[in-house]
Amino acid sequence: ACPTATLSEKSLIEIGQPEHSHITTCAYCGVGCQFKAEMRGEEIVRMVPWKDAKANRGHSCVKGRFAYGYATHPDRILKPMVRDMITDPWRETTWDEAVSRIASEFRRIQGKHGRGSVGGITSSRCTNEDVYLVQKLIRQGFGVNNVDTCARVCHSPTGYGLKQTFGESAGTQDFDSVEYCDVIMIIGANPTDGHPVFASRMKKRIREGARLIVVDPRRTDSVRSPHIAADHHLALQPGTNVAVLTAMAHVIVTEKLVNESFVRHRCDWTEYKEWADFVTLEKNSPEAVQKYTGVDAKHVREAARLYATGGNAAIYYGLGVTEHSQ
């Protein structure tokens, strides 16, 4: 930010000062950053990160900040288009005809092939409001439960685990909680590329002293980049995540690093004991699973000790779900 406004967007010169603005949500990734779309008439002058946004708190990546040209690109279709056959050219139509055409075709398909012959799928880049409206349309309008989202393809295993463990399939913390992390463990995620705004907040916390463990076959920018470096990079063989995590649990339990009062307060103690008896088996030790995971047992033990004793520990995995433990 330049205090004298010497550094400013070229669009301010080309288009002029904005006259009004609208709050909108960025569609690049799943973080959900919000911006003020500053406009002059119907033309976007610039996108400014909204300081009151819960996800980004006024931060932005380069894509959300400057890659908004698609909104006014000449190739963008601005009116409804229909065609009778896939070989026919598209033709412009009115919204009334388009909506009526879609509704009648869905009714025809359901009448011919049964109610369950239609469904809907949403993008993981849609807002919660968009996804809610789609599922409402499918369930109440079409009368079926054939609705899904592409996020399930990646997150159905994690969602199931979270539901069974915490009673809710969503992440247990918000992005602000990274400010209170002492140890961060990234599993199979690449936040610097996939969720850059969250990554910038995470790197800020690491520069303040938080420790980092990366569990990933890839050497991502989270392992080492300007001003940050992971304490441990467990470069496991693809598909051996569970073995590595079980080996870490083996170390934590056998070396009595478990916060027992924390577990008793939040878990079923009998079920915890069953789990603890399993992970302490010799076949789950870092030395035993090393031949499958490809990770040196010494590094697994060091990472496990850091995670268990380093303070407030957080797990960041998959598409950006963050889980916290004590």
C-alpha positions as CSV (number, residue, x, y, z in Angstrom):
1,A,0.0,0.0,0.0
2,C,1.5,3.3,-1.1
3,P,0.7,6.2,1.3
4,T,0.7,8.7,-1.6
5,A,-1.2,6.6,-4.1
6,T,1.7,6.6,-6.4
7,L,1.3,2.9,-6.9
8,S,-2.2,2.3,-8.3
9,E,-3.9,0.2,-11.0
10,K,-3.7,1.3,-14.6
11,S,-7.4,0.8,-14.8
12,L,-7.9,3.9,-12.7
13,I,-6.3,6.0,-15.4
14,E,-7.9,4.1,-18.3
15,I,-11.4,4.0,-17.0
16,G,-11.5,6.6,-14.2
17,Q,-12.4,6.6,-10.6
18,P,-15.1,4.1,-9.5
19,E,-18.5,5.5,-8.7
20,H,-20.0,2.6,-6.7
21,S,-19.0,-0.9,-5.5
22,H,-20.5,-4.3,-4.7
23,I,-19.3,-7.0,-2.3
24,T,-18.7,-10.3,-4.1
25,T,-17.0,-13.7,-3.5
26,C,-13.9,-14.8,-5.5
27,A,-14.4,-18.0,-7.5
28,Y,-10.8,-19.1,-7.8
29,C,-10.4,-21.5,-5.0
30,G,-12.3,-22.8,-1.9
31,V,-11.1,-20.1,0.6
32,G,-14.0,-17.9,-0.2
33,C,-12.3,-14.5,-0.2
34,Q,-14.5,-11.5,-0.6
35,F,-13.8,-8.4,-2.6
36,K,-15.3,-5.0,-3.2
37,A,-15.9,-4.8,-7.0
38,E,-15.4,-1.1,-7.6
39,M,-17.2,-0.1,-10.7
40,R,-17.8,2.9,-13.0
41,G,-21.3,2.4,-14.5
42,E,-21.4,-1.3,-15.5
43,E,-17.6,-1.6,-16.0
44,I,-15.3,-3.0,-13.3
45,V,-12.5,-0.6,-12.4
46,R,-10.7,-2.8,-9.9
47,M,-11.2,-5.5,-7.3
48,V,-10.2,-4.5,-3.8
49,P,-9.9,-7.1,-1.0
50,W,-12.7,-6.5,1.6
51,K,-11.2,-5.9,5.0
52,D,-14.3,-7.1,6.8
53,A,-14.3,-10.5,5.0
54,K,-14.1,-13.4,7.4
55,A,-11.9,-15.6,5.2
56,N,-9.3,-13.2,3.8
57,R,-9.4,-10.2,6.2
58,G,-8.4,-7.8,3.4
59,H,-5.7,-10.2,2.0
60,S,-5.7,-11.4,-1.6
61,C,-3.7,-13.5,-4.1
62,V,-2.8,-12.2,-7.5
63,K,-5.6,-14.1,-9.2
64,G,-8.4,-12.7,-7.1
65,R,-6.9,-9.3,-7.2
66,F,-6.2,-8.9,-11.0
67,A,-7.6,-11.9,-12.9
68,Y,-11.1,-10.6,-13.3
69,G,-11.0,-10.0,-17.0
70,Y,-13.4,-12.9,-17.7
71,A,-16.2,-10.8,-16.3
72,T,-16.1,-8.5,-19.2
73,H,-14.4,-10.7,-21.9
74,P,-16.0,-10.4,-25.3
75,D,-16.4,-14.2,-25.6
76,R,-18.6,-14.3,-22.5
77,I,-22.2,-15.3,-23.3
78,L,-24.6,-12.7,-21.8
79,K,-27.9,-14.0,-23.2
80,P,-29.6,-17.4,-23.0
81,M,-28.8,-19.7,-25.9
82,V,-30.8,-22.7,-27.2
83,R,-30.6,-25.3,-29.9
84,D,-32.9,-28.2,-30.9
85,M,-30.1,-30.7,-31.8
86,I,-26.4,-30.9,-30.9
87,T,-25.6,-30.4,-34.6
88,D,-27.6,-27.2,-34.8
89,P,-26.0,-23.8,-34.2
90,W,-26.8,-21.9,-31.0
91,R,-29.3,-19.1,-31.2
92,E,-30.1,-16.3,-28.7
93,T,-33.4,-16.4,-27.0
94,T,-35.3,-14.7,-24.1
95,W,-35.0,-15.7,-20.4
96,D,-38.7,-16.6,-20.4
97,E,-38.3,-19.1,-23.3
98,A,-35.1,-20.5,-21.9
99,V,-36.5,-21.2,-18.5
100,S,-39.7,-22.6,-19.9
101,R,-37.7,-24.8,-22.3
102,I,-35.5,-26.2,-19.5
103,A,-38.5,-26.9,-17.3
104,S,-40.5,-28.6,-20.0
105,E,-37.5,-30.8,-21.0
106,F,-36.9,-31.9,-17.5
107,R,-40.6,-32.8,-17.1
108,R,-40.5,-34.7,-20.4
109,I,-37.4,-36.7,-19.4
110,Q,-38.9,-37.5,-16.0
111,G,-42.2,-38.5,-17.6
112,K,-40.5,-40.8,-20.1
113,H,-37.7,-42.3,-17.9
114,G,-38.9,-41.9,-14.4
115,R,-38.4,-39.3,-11.7
116,G,-35.0,-40.5,-10.8
117,S,-33.6,-39.9,-14.3
118,V,-32.5,-36.4,-13.5
119,G,-30.2,-34.9,-11.0
120,G,-27.7,-32.0,-10.4
121,I,-24.1,-31.5,-9.5
122,T,-22.4,-28.4,-8.3
123,S,-18.8,-27.1,-8.4
124,S,-16.6,-26.8,-5.4
125,R,-16.0,-23.2,-6.4
126,C,-19.7,-22.3,-6.0
127,T,-20.7,-20.3,-3.0
128,N,-22.6,-22.0,-0.2
129,E,-25.7,-20.0,-1.3
130,D,-25.5,-21.3,-4.9
131,V,-25.0,-24.9,-3.7
132,Y,-28.0,-24.6,-1.3
133,L,-30.2,-23.4,-4.1
134,V,-29.3,-26.2,-6.4
135,Q,-30.0,-28.9,-3.8
136,K,-33.3,-27.2,-3.0
137,L,-34.2,-27.2,-6.7
138,I,-33.3,-30.9,-7.1
139,R,-35.1,-32.1,-4.0
140,Q,-38.2,-29.9,-4.1
141,G,-38.5,-29.1,-7.8
142,F,-37.5,-32.5,-9.2
143,G,-38.6,-34.6,-6.2
144,V,-35.4,-36.6,-6.0
145,N,-32.2,-36.7,-3.9
146,N,-29.9,-37.1,-6.9
147,V,-27.7,-34.1,-6.0
148,D,-23.9,-34.0,-5.5
149,T,-20.9,-31.7,-5.5
150,C,-17.5,-32.3,-7.0
151,A,-16.0,-31.7,-3.6
152,R,-17.3,-35.0,-2.4
153,V,-14.9,-36.8,-4.9
154,C,-12.0,-35.7,-2.9
155,H,-13.5,-35.2,0.5
156,S,-15.9,-38.1,1.1
157,P,-13.3,-40.1,3.1
158,T,-12.4,-37.1,5.3
159,G,-16.0,-36.0,5.6
160,Y,-16.9,-39.5,6.8
161,G,-14.1,-39.6,9.3
162,L,-15.0,-36.1,10.6
163,K,-18.6,-37.1,10.9
164,Q,-17.8,-40.2,12.8
165,T,-15.3,-38.5,15.1
166,F,-16.8,-35.0,15.7
167,G,-20.4,-35.4,14.6
168,E,-19.9,-32.9,11.8
169,S,-18.3,-33.4,8.4
170,A,-16.9,-29.9,8.1
171,G,-13.6,-28.5,9.3
172,T,-13.5,-27.8,13.1
173,Q,-11.8,-24.4,12.9
174,D,-11.9,-21.2,10.8
175,F,-8.9,-19.6,9.0
176,D,-8.3,-17.2,11.9
177,S,-7.3,-20.1,14.1
178,V,-4.0,-20.4,12.3
179,E,-2.9,-17.4,14.3
180,Y,-2.9,-19.6,17.4
181,C,-1.0,-22.6,15.9
182,D,2.3,-23.7,17.3
183,V,2.7,-26.7,15.1
184,I,1.2,-27.1,11.6
185,M,1.1,-30.4,9.8
186,I,0.2,-30.3,6.1
187,I,-0.9,-33.6,4.6
188,G,-1.3,-34.0,0.9
189,A,-2.1,-30.4,0.3
190,N,-0.4,-27.6,-1.5
191,P,-1.7,-24.4,0.1
192,T,0.7,-22.0,-1.6
193,D,-0.8,-23.0,-5.0
194,G,-4.3,-24.2,-4.1
195,H,-5.3,-21.7,-1.4
196,P,-2.7,-18.9,-1.6
197,V,-4.5,-16.4,0.7
198,F,-4.6,-19.0,3.6
199,A,-1.1,-19.9,2.7
200,S,0.1,-16.3,3.2
201,R,-1.5,-16.3,6.7
202,M,0.0,-19.6,7.5
203,K,3.5,-18.5,6.4
204,K,3.1,-15.3,8.5
205,R,2.5,-17.6,11.6
206,I,5.5,-19.7,10.7
207,R,7.7,-16.6,10.5
208,E,6.5,-15.8,14.0
209,G,7.8,-19.1,15.3
210,A,5.3,-21.9,14.5
211,R,6.9,-25.2,13.5
212,L,5.9,-27.0,10.2
213,I,5.6,-30.7,9.2
214,V,4.8,-31.6,5.6
215,V,3.6,-35.1,4.7
216,D,3.7,-35.2,0.9
217,P,5.5,-37.1,-1.8
218,R,6.0,-33.7,-3.6
219,R,8.5,-31.1,-2.6
220,T,6.0,-28.2,-2.6
221,D,6.8,-24.6,-1.8
222,S,5.6,-25.3,1.8
223,V,8.7,-27.4,2.3
224,R,11.0,-24.6,1.5
225,S,10.5,-21.2,0.0
226,P,11.7,-17.6,0.9
227,H,11.5,-17.0,4.6
228,I,10.0,-20.4,5.6
229,A,11.2,-24.0,5.8
230,A,9.5,-27.1,7.1
231,D,11.1,-28.7,10.2
232,H,10.3,-32.2,8.7
233,H,9.3,-33.3,5.2
234,L,8.0,-36.8,5.3
235,A,8.2,-37.7,1.6
236,L,6.1,-40.8,1.7
237,Q,5.2,-43.2,-1.1
238,P,1.8,-42.2,-2.6
239,G,-1.0,-44.0,-0.9
240,T,0.7,-44.6,2.4
241,N,-0.7,-41.7,4.4
242,V,-2.6,-43.9,6.8
243,A,0.6,-45.9,7.6
244,V,2.6,-42.8,8.3
245,L,0.0,-41.3,10.6
246,T,-0.5,-44.7,12.4
247,A,3.3,-44.8,12.9
248,M,3.3,-41.3,14.3
249,A,0.4,-42.3,16.6
250,H,2.5,-45.4,17.6
251,V,5.3,-43.1,18.8
252,I,3.0,-40.7,20.6
253,V,1.2,-43.5,22.5
254,T,4.2,-45.7,23.3
255,E,6.3,-42.8,24.5
256,K,3.4,-41.6,26.7
257,L,3.1,-38.2,25.0
258,V,-0.7,-38.3,25.0
259,N,-2.5,-35.6,26.9
260,E,-4.7,-38.1,28.9
261,S,-7.0,-35.5,30.5
262,F,-7.7,-34.0,27.1
263,V,-8.6,-37.4,25.7
264,R,-10.8,-38.4,28.7
265,H,-12.7,-35.1,28.5
266,R,-13.4,-35.3,24.7
267,C,-13.4,-39.0,23.8
268,D,-14.9,-42.3,24.7
269,W,-12.1,-43.8,26.9
270,T,-12.9,-47.4,26.1
271,E,-12.8,-46.8,22.3
272,Y,-9.6,-44.7,22.7
273,K,-8.0,-47.7,24.5
274,E,-8.9,-50.0,21.7
275,W,-7.3,-47.6,19.2
276,A,-4.3,-47.2,21.4
277,D,-3.8,-51.0,21.7
278,F,-3.9,-51.2,17.9
279,V,-1.4,-48.4,17.1
280,T,1.1,-49.7,19.7
281,L,1.4,-53.0,17.9
282,E,5.0,-53.5,16.6
283,K,3.7,-53.8,13.1
284,N,2.7,-50.2,13.3
285,S,6.0,-48.9,14.4
286,P,7.9,-46.4,12.2
287,E,10.6,-49.1,11.7
288,A,8.1,-51.7,10.6
289,V,6.2,-49.5,8.1
290,Q,9.3,-47.9,6.7
291,K,9.5,-50.5,3.9
292,Y,6.1,-49.4,2.7
293,T,6.2,-45.7,3.2
294,G,9.7,-45.0,2.2
295,V,10.1,-42.6,5.1
296,D,13.1,-43.0,7.5
297,A,11.8,-44.1,10.9
298,K,14.0,-41.5,12.6
299,H,12.2,-38.7,10.8
300,V,8.8,-40.1,11.6
301,R,9.7,-40.3,15.3
302,E,11.0,-36.8,15.4
303,A,7.9,-35.4,13.6
304,A,5.6,-37.3,16.0
305,R,7.4,-35.9,19.0
306,L,7.2,-32.4,17.6
307,Y,3.5,-32.7,16.9
308,A,2.8,-34.1,20.4
309,T,4.8,-31.7,22.4
310,G,5.0,-28.5,20.4
311,G,1.9,-26.8,21.7
312,N,-1.3,-26.1,19.8
313,A,-1.1,-28.4,16.8
314,A,-3.2,-28.1,13.6
315,I,-3.6,-30.5,10.6
316,Y,-4.2,-29.0,7.2
317,Y,-5.1,-31.6,4.5
318,G,-6.9,-32.3,1.3
319,L,-8.8,-29.3,-0.1
320,G,-8.2,-27.0,2.8
321,V,-9.9,-28.6,5.8
322,T,-8.2,-27.7,9.0
323,E,-8.4,-29.8,12.1
324,H,-7.0,-28.9,15.5
325,S,-5.9,-30.9,18.5
326,Q,-4.4,-30.1,21.8
